[in-house]
Amino acid sequence: MRLPKTAHTERPWRIHELTRDFQVEDVWALPTPGGPDDFPRLVSQTVSGNFPDGAPLVVRTLWAARWKIGKVLGWDRPKSGIGTRVASLRNRMPKDLHDVPTGPEFTALPFTPLYLLEHEWAAELANGTVHTVMHLSWVPDGSGGHRGQMAVLAKPNGLFGAAYMAVIKPFRYVIVYPALMRKIEREWRAAAP
């Protein structure tokens, strides 16, 4: 379920220290009910997932089209990424965050983990269109349990990046995120202890 941006911005997450110049694009309540100690399972499931495999054909088609267009237009070249076009957010991290684990590496998506805390994890990605952060957290669900929450923060690359984000927004909300939420829920239930 999509949440208001305040569901992310009003919590004392450490990511706020690193992303003051980023916009909160999306905040989602994840269909991952659990106990107070299930956050490592959520992070592990996220990085080992192979989205969009298993998603509906329309999502896989959109995903493939994005990567093909990105290849043709050079959006995903190494010179457009972390350490070249933009500095890593690790450069902004205070010493105490540098001293914690980054968490596991992604197996399928080109995100780079930043840090892993007890109830918070962040990873970044940059290309020719945007510098973005995926932020996962573990929050009380209001009924005595806990659940995951995902926020996507973005810093578009100029006017072109802002236009790109505006064009893909309806596709994210109507097609991609609903399919992603169903996949997360299926995998969460399948791996339940």
MARLOVO-849022 format. One line per 5 residues: their letters; for each residue x, y, z of C-alpha. Coordinates in steps of 0.25 Angstrom, whole numbers, plus 5000, padded with zeros to 4 digits. Each point is the difference from the previous one (the first is absolute). Example, Ala and Ser with C-alpha at 12.3 -4.5 7.8 and 13.67 -1.06 7.14 Angstrom:
<nodes>
AS = 5049 4982 5031  5006 5014 4998
</nodes>
This chain:
<nodes>
MRLPK = 5000 5000 5000  5005 5014 4996  5002 5009 5012  5002 5015 5002  5014 5005 4999
TAHTE = 4999 5004 5015  5000 4985 5003  5015 5001 4996  5004 5014 5003  4994 5001 5014
RPWRI = 5008 4988 5005  5014 5002 5006  5007 4992 4989  5015 5002 4998  4998 5001 4985
HELTR = 4995 5014 5002  5014 5005 5003  5005 4996 4986  4988 5003 4991  4996 5015 5004
DFQVE = 5001 5003 4985  4992 4988 4995  4985 4999 4999  4991 4990 5006  4994 4993 4988
DVWAL = 4992 4989 5006  4997 4993 5013  4994 4986 5001  4995 4992 5011  5006 4986 4997
PTPGG = 4991 4987 5001  5010 4994 5009  4993 4998 5014  5010 4995 5011  5006 5002 5013
PDDFP = 5010 5010 5005  5012 4992 4996  4996 4997 4985  5007 5011 4994  5012 4992 4995
RLVSQ = 4991 4991 4993  4994 5012 4992  5014 5005 4996  5004 4986 4996  4988 4998 4992
TVSGN = 5001 5013 4993  5014 4999 4996  4999 4985 4995  4987 5003 4992  5000 5000 4985
FPDGA = 4989 5010 4997  4994 5001 4990  5001 4985 4997  4987 4994 5005  4993 5013 4998
PLVVR = 4989 5001 4989  5005 5001 4986  4996 5015 4999  5010 5003 5011  5011 4991 4994
TLWAA = 4998 5007 4987  5001 5014 5006  5012 4996 5008  5007 4995 4988  4996 5012 4991
RWKIG = 5006 5009 5011  5013 4993 5000  5001 4999 4985  4996 5015 4998  5011 5003 5011
KVLGW = 5010 4992 4992  4997 5007 4987  5000 5014 5007  5012 4997 5009  4992 5003 5013
DRPKS = 5007 4988 5007  5014 5001 4995  5011 5000 5012  5003 5015 4998  4985 5003 5003
GIGTR = 5001 4992 5014  5005 5001 5014  5014 5005 5001  5000 5007 4987  4988 5008 4997
VASLR = 4996 5001 5014  5008 4997 5013  4995 4989 5009  4991 5004 5012  5011 4992 5008
NRMPK = 5008 5013 4999  4989 5007 5008  4999 4989 5011  5005 5004 5014  5011 4991 5006
DLHDV = 4990 4992 5008  4992 4995 4987  5014 4997 4993  5002 4990 5012  4988 4992 4998
PTGPE = 4998 4989 4989  4994 5004 4987  4992 4988 4999  4999 4989 4989  5002 5003 4986
FTALP = 4989 5000 4989  5000 4988 4991  4992 5006 4989  4999 5015 5001  5011 5010 4998
FTPLY = 4998 5006 5014  5012 5002 5010  4997 4998 5015  5003 5012 5009  4998 4995 5014
LLEHE = 4992 4990 5008  4994 5003 5014  4991 4993 5009  4987 5005 4993  5006 5008 4988
WAAEL = 5007 4997 4987  5004 5008 4988  5006 4998 4987  5003 5010 4988  5000 5000 4985
ANGTV = 5003 5010 4990  4999 5001 4985  4998 5011 4989  4986 5003 5005  5001 5000 5015
HTVMH = 5007 4997 5013  4991 4992 5009  4999 4993 5013  4992 4988 5004  4997 5001 5015
LSWVP = 4995 4988 5008  4995 5001 5014  4993 4991 5010  4988 5007 5007  4989 4997 5010
DGSGG = 4987 4997 4992  4991 5006 5010  4994 4986 5005  5011 4995 5008  5009 4995 4989
HRGQM = 5010 5005 4990  5001 5002 4985  5010 5005 4990  4999 5014 4994  5007 5004 4987
AVLAK = 5003 5014 4996  5006 5004 4987  5008 5013 5000  5005 5007 4987  5009 5011 4995
PNGLF = 4997 5002 4985  5011 5003 4991  4996 5014 4995  4987 5003 4992  5001 4988 4992
GAAYM = 5001 4991 5013  4988 5007 5005  4992 4998 4987  5004 4986 5000  4995 4998 5015
AVIKP = 4987 5007 4996  4998 4991 4988  5002 4987 5007  4992 5004 5012  4986 4994 4995
FRYVI = 5007 4987 4996  5006 4999 5014  4987 5002 5007  4991 4992 4991  5008 4989 4995
VYPAL = 5014 4998 5006  4997 5002 5015  4988 4992 5001  5007 4988 4994  5012 5002 5009
MRKIE = 4991 5000 5012  4993 4987 4996  5014 4994 4997  5005 5004 5014  4988 4995 5007
REWRA = 5001 4986 4993  5015 4999 5003  4998 5004 5014  4989 4990 5003  5007 4989 4993
AAP = 5012 5002 5009  4993 5002 5013  5005 4991 5011
</nodes>
